[in-house]
Amino acid sequence: MKIFFLGSGDFARDLLSNLLHAGFGLSAVITRPDQRAGRGLRSRPTSVKALGLEEGMSVHQPGSPADPGFMALLEEGNPELLLVADYGYILPRKVLEYPRGGCLNVHPSLLPRLRGAAPIRRALMQGEHVSGVTLMVLDEGLDTGGIIARQEVEVEDGDDELTLRGKLAYAGARMVVDNVPLYMDGAIAPRPQEEALATYADPIAKSELLIDWTHAAPRIHNLVRALSPQPGAYTYFRGKRMKVLQACARQDNRSLPPGALDIADGDILIVGTGAGSLYLEKVQPEGKQPMGAADFVHGYRPGSGEALGA
């Protein structure tokens, strides 16, 4: 069976890695063109391209699926199925209908919940205790196609975007290995999604990265882990940006105003919120490497009268 893998982002890279480790046969990788980024605007490949080349795969970057070069690539390679994950492009009908088996998408949520661009981060921000991954048939809608299989994944309190993404990519790979051959043999019929249950995971806006200390501690904790390790939720300390990369929400007897700092037992960093206290475990002051709360306390010696915030 000739399968092309289409993906660009970190979830796609993790999924591809798991598929290759499982020995799942993929004939080629299609990913977005290199992008210029960073201070020097140097050309950077997608993480999927980097992994594909490292694994000795045939990697292609044809640009938009609407470009003639994309269809030329399919016509030359003649894949029976396109397996898509975190690709970054909407596939037009002519692409969706070209392979014999159509196009299947591995989406990191339990569809129809959290359709769209940021399902992993939104699940964490919403404090979900269960997430999951769905194998679905791609159509022209936004994650609206028929479902082939779904697998639930537990979301633990200590999970952040990195760890939950890893769990979902592993579960997604197992789902592909177990179900794609059956689907191609006609043994599985896609079932329609329940539109009444649909919710959406909008892209993360830059404004959402700034911590609002008037929110309750659990809500801030969920924001921190949804944005960790990158791009990182941030606040201000002594007029400079500081990322909060790891934290723990607790109910205690403190009555700290939102953003107010307190130090316990000499090196435990506590911040007041709109409800409860947030114990900071890892931070990254502007221009510095990430550090544990104890190192921050010993290095910066924040006073109990200081506060975090704009």
C-alpha positions in Angstrom: 0.0 0.0 0.0 1.5 3.3 -1.1 0.8 6.1 1.5 2.0 9.7 1.5 2.3 11.4 4.9 1.3 15.1 5.0 2.3 17.1 8.1 4.3 20.1 9.3 3.9 20.8 13.0 5.2 19.2 16.1 2.3 16.8 16.6 2.8 15.6 13.0 6.5 15.0 13.8 5.7 13.1 16.9 3.1 11.0 15.1 5.5 10.3 12.2 8.2 9.2 14.6 5.8 6.8 16.3 4.6 5.4 12.9 8.2 4.8 11.7 9.1 3.2 15.0 6.1 0.9 14.6 7.3 -0.1 11.1 4.2 1.4 9.4 4.9 1.7 5.7 5.1 5.3 4.3 6.3 6.0 0.8 7.0 9.8 1.1 6.5 12.9 3.2 5.0 16.1 2.1 5.5 19.1 4.3 5.3 22.9 4.2 8.2 24.9 2.5 11.0 26.2 4.8 10.1 29.4 6.6 12.3 32.3 7.5 12.4 32.9 11.3 14.5 34.2 14.1 16.6 37.4 14.3 18.6 36.6 11.2 15.5 35.4 9.3 17.3 32.2 8.4 15.4 29.6 6.5 14.2 26.8 8.8 12.7 23.5 7.8 9.6 22.1 9.4 10.2 19.5 12.2 8.6 16.9 9.9 11.1 17.6 7.2 14.0 17.4 9.6 12.8 14.0 10.9 12.0 12.7 7.4 15.5 13.5 6.1 17.1 12.0 9.3 15.2 8.8 8.6 16.2 8.7 5.0 12.7 9.3 3.6 11.7 11.0 0.4 10.6 14.5 1.5 8.7 17.0 -0.8 7.8 20.6 -0.2 5.5 21.5 -3.1 3.9 24.6 -1.6 0.1 25.1 -1.5 -2.0 22.1 -2.4 -3.8 24.5 -4.8 -0.5 24.8 -6.8 -0.1 22.8 -10.0 3.1 21.3 -8.6 1.2 19.6 -5.8 -1.1 17.6 -8.2 1.9 16.9 -10.4 3.6 15.3 -7.4 0.6 13.1 -6.6 0.3 12.1 -10.3 3.9 11.1 -10.4 3.8 9.2 -7.1 0.3 7.9 -7.4 -0.4 7.2 -3.7 -3.3 5.1 -2.7 -3.9 7.1 0.5 -2.9 10.5 2.0 -2.4 10.4 5.7 -2.6 13.9 7.1 -1.8 15.5 10.5 -1.1 19.0 11.6 -0.3 20.0 8.0 -1.2 23.6 7.9 -3.1 23.6 4.6 -6.7 23.0 3.6 -6.8 20.3 0.9 -9.0 21.2 -2.1 -11.5 18.7 -3.5 -9.2 17.6 -6.4 -6.6 16.5 -3.9 -9.1 14.9 -1.5 -10.6 12.8 -4.4 -7.3 11.8 -6.1 -6.1 8.8 -4.0 -8.2 5.6 -4.2 -8.5 5.6 -0.4 -9.0 9.3 -0.1 -7.4 11.3 2.7 -7.4 10.4 6.3 -6.6 12.9 9.1 -5.2 12.2 12.6 -6.7 14.9 14.8 -5.6 15.3 18.5 -9.1 15.6 20.1 -12.2 13.5 20.5 -14.1 14.9 17.5 -16.5 16.6 17.2 -15.1 18.3 20.2 -12.3 20.8 19.7 -12.2 21.0 15.9 -9.6 23.4 14.5 -6.1 24.6 15.0 -5.2 24.3 18.7 -7.0 21.3 20.2 -4.2 20.2 22.6 -3.6 23.7 24.1 -7.4 24.3 24.4 -8.0 21.0 26.1 -5.4 22.0 28.7 -6.6 25.5 29.1 -10.1 24.2 29.7 -8.9 21.8 32.4 -10.0 18.7 30.6 -9.3 15.4 32.4 -9.8 13.3 29.2 -8.6 14.1 25.8 -8.0 11.8 22.8 -7.3 11.4 19.2 -9.5 10.7 16.2 -8.9 9.1 12.8 -11.3 10.6 10.3 -11.9 11.0 6.6 -11.0 14.5 5.4 -13.7 16.5 3.6 -13.9 20.1 2.6 -15.1 21.2 6.1 -13.1 22.0 9.2 -12.5 18.6 10.8 -16.1 17.5 9.9 -15.5 14.2 8.1 -16.7 10.8 9.0 -15.0 9.1 12.0 -13.1 5.8 11.6 -11.8 5.4 15.1 -11.3 7.4 18.4 -9.1 6.7 21.4 -9.4 8.4 24.8 -6.2 9.6 26.6 -6.1 10.6 30.2 -4.9 14.2 31.0 -2.9 14.3 34.2 -2.5 17.3 36.4 1.2 17.4 35.6 0.7 17.3 31.8 1.7 20.3 29.7 1.5 20.8 25.9 4.6 18.7 25.3 3.7 15.7 27.4 0.1 15.6 26.3 1.1 15.9 22.7 3.4 13.0 23.1 0.6 10.8 24.6 -1.8 11.8 21.8 0.8 11.1 19.0 1.5 7.7 20.5 -2.2 6.8 20.7 -2.7 8.2 17.2 0.0 6.1 15.7 -1.4 2.9 17.3 -4.8 3.9 15.9 -3.4 4.3 12.4 -1.5 1.0 12.5 -4.7 -0.9 13.7 -7.3 0.8 11.6 -5.9 2.0 8.2 -5.4 -1.5 6.7 -9.0 -2.4 7.8 -10.3 0.8 6.3 -8.5 0.3 3.0 -9.9 -3.3 2.8 -13.5 -1.9 3.3 -13.9 -3.5 6.8 -14.6 -0.1 8.5 -17.2 2.3 7.4 -16.8 6.0 8.6 -19.6 7.2 10.9 -20.9 10.8 10.8 -20.0 13.2 13.5 -22.7 14.5 15.8 -22.9 18.2 14.8 -24.8 19.2 18.0 -21.7 18.3 20.1 -19.2 20.2 18.0 -16.8 22.7 19.7 -13.9 24.6 18.3 -10.2 25.2 19.2 -9.3 28.6 17.9 -5.6 29.5 17.4 -3.9 30.9 20.4 -3.8 34.7 20.3 -0.8 36.6 21.5 -3.0 38.4 24.0 -3.8 35.1 25.7 -0.1 34.6 26.7 -0.2 37.4 29.3 -1.2 36.1 32.7 -4.1 37.9 34.4 -3.6 37.4 38.1 -7.2 38.3 38.9 -8.2 34.9 37.5 -8.5 31.9 39.8 -5.3 29.8 40.5 -6.6 26.7 38.7 -7.3 28.7 35.5 -3.9 30.3 35.6 -2.3 26.9 36.2 -4.1 25.5 33.1 -3.0 28.5 31.0 0.6 27.9 32.1 0.7 24.2 31.2 -1.2 24.8 27.9 1.6 27.2 26.8 4.6 25.3 28.2 7.3 24.9 27.1 6.7 27.2 24.1 5.7 30.0 23.7 5.2 30.3 27.4 2.7 32.2 29.5 4.3 35.4 30.8 4.0 38.1 33.4 6.2 41.0 34.4 8.7 41.2 37.3 10.5 44.4 38.0 9.3 45.8 34.7 10.7 42.9 32.6 8.9 40.0 31.0 9.1 36.7 32.9 7.7 33.4 31.6 6.0 31.0 34.0 6.7 27.5 32.7 5.5 25.4 35.5 3.2 26.0 38.4 0.8 24.4 40.9 -2.5 25.7 42.1 -3.3 25.3 45.8 -5.9 26.3 48.3 -4.3 27.7 51.4 -4.9 30.2 54.2 -3.0 33.0 52.5 -5.0 36.0 51.4 -2.5 37.5 48.9 -3.8 40.1 46.5 -3.6 39.1 42.8 0.0 39.1 41.7 1.4 39.7 45.1 4.5 37.6 45.9 5.2 35.6 49.1 8.2 33.4 50.0 7.7 30.3 52.1 10.4 28.2 53.8 13.1 30.4 52.3 12.7 29.4 48.7 9.1 28.5 47.8 7.7 31.2 45.5 3.9 31.9 45.9 1.7 34.3 44.0 -1.7 35.6 44.9 -4.6 35.2 42.4 -8.2 36.0 42.3 -9.0 32.8 44.1 -6.3 30.6 45.8 -2.5 30.7 45.5 -0.3 29.7 42.6 3.0 28.0 43.6 5.6 28.8 40.9 7.9 25.9 40.1 9.8 27.0 37.0 10.2 30.5 35.5 12.3 32.2 32.9 13.2 35.8 33.5 13.8 37.9 30.3 17.2 37.1 28.8 17.8 34.2 31.1 17.6 30.4 30.9 14.6 28.6 32.6 15.2 28.1 36.3 13.6 26.5 39.3 11.7 28.7 41.7 14.4 28.2 44.4 17.1 29.4 42.1 15.0 32.4 41.2 14.4 33.3 44.8 18.1 33.0 45.7 19.2 34.9 42.6 16.7 37.7 42.5 15.7 37.8 46.2 12.2 39.1 45.6 10.7 40.8 48.6 7.3 39.8 50.1 6.0 43.2 49.2 6.7 42.8 45.5 4.2 41.8 42.9 4.0 40.3 39.4 2.1 42.0 36.6 2.2 44.8 34.1 
